[in-house]
Amino acid sequence: MVYPNKEISDDASSQDILKISLAEKLQIINNIYVLYPRLQEVLAAIEYCHHFSLGKSEPECMFLSGQTGVGKTTIYKAYANKYPRQVTKDGTLVPILAVTIPSPATVKTVVTKLLWTLGDPAYDKGTIGNQTIRLIGLLKDCRVELIILDEFQHFIDRDSERVLKTVSDWLKTLILDTNLPIILIGLPEAEEVLKLKSHSQLSRRFANRHYLSSFGWQSDGGAEFRTFLHLLESKLPLAKTSNLSEVYTARRLYYASDGIMAHVMKLVRYGTYLTLNKNQEKLDLNILSAAFEKFVQADKPEKNNPFLTDKFEIEPLHSATLDLEVGGTNKRLKSKYKDLKASQILRNS
């Protein structure tokens, strides 16, 4: 069986997995990402902005915020991967223009990064005005349909109202001149750019605001987190079941990661690497313990190693809801999966 996309297919058997080379398995581990239901909801919101803006007089823009490690970058990369750039006889087509805002951030550095990503040989030359004119031309020539700007909080790091006003003006002008939808992604404090009283028009354009939180446990008994673990394990290049989503192991993974997806991925990726190097075919508590000591213990020395002891307690610190601000209001919508019992998603444990 061939794995051109370096993923485990849904119908792969244990024998199929055993035939994959170690090098391919390591590549699979590095490329794993899990689009659990709540991420899929945000993807649908991005898709709405992308396609509903086509032909409209005013594009649909969106602001996505959340703390570090909750999956914001995973979302935009997953969406951009659906629309790869293409080289044709008429030039390069870039349906999705996605860049990470450099730090320290200025309008100049952002325009430069956008031009560089589009392939402008003179990306760093000229004034901001001249660069922006070239950018608008390239956006049209490359048939860009959606712009994604990640790490938007880098503008806040400058701690200057003048900088915020400048970027606010530039964003508003770019939207007006290109009529392209823009997705802004960043930490929650990045929303300050949209709250400038003197720029209510920009705030209105980004009234569609989504907040992505880390996983909860107390609110739903770990159902959503365990669903995520179930989906994650299905992608691992291991021939035997590790039962990550069973309560016994899931509680330990939750405590170790604080419900933050990026931490879970580090634990499981490194754990799978150790498993393969030991010629084993499933993750066990000893391996997860070693992964915890390498990626968590040094940063959080107050935590007990939950894979060696039962002396740990899950605190109700996180919410498993997806907060959406629509039309500038603080309307909160619960994920449709929040009230789903774990037993309705996973096998009984």
Secondary structure, DSSP 8 states (H G I E B T S, - for coil): ---TTSS--TT--HHHHHTS-HHHHHHHHHH-----HHHHHHHHHHHHHHHHTTT-SS---EEEE--TTSSHHHHHHHHHHTS--EEETTEEE-SEEEEE--SS--HHHHHHHHHHHHT-TTTT-S-HHHHHHHHHHHHHHTT--EEEEE-GGGGGGG--HHHHHHHHHHHHHHHHHH---EEEEE-GGGGGGGG-GGGHHHHHHT--EEE-----STTTTTHHHHHHHHHHHTTS--SS---TTSHHHHHHHHHHHTT-HHHHHHHHHHHHHHHHHTT-SS--HHHHHHHHHHHTTTT-TTS--TTT-S-----S-----BEEE-TTS---B--TTTT--HHHHS---
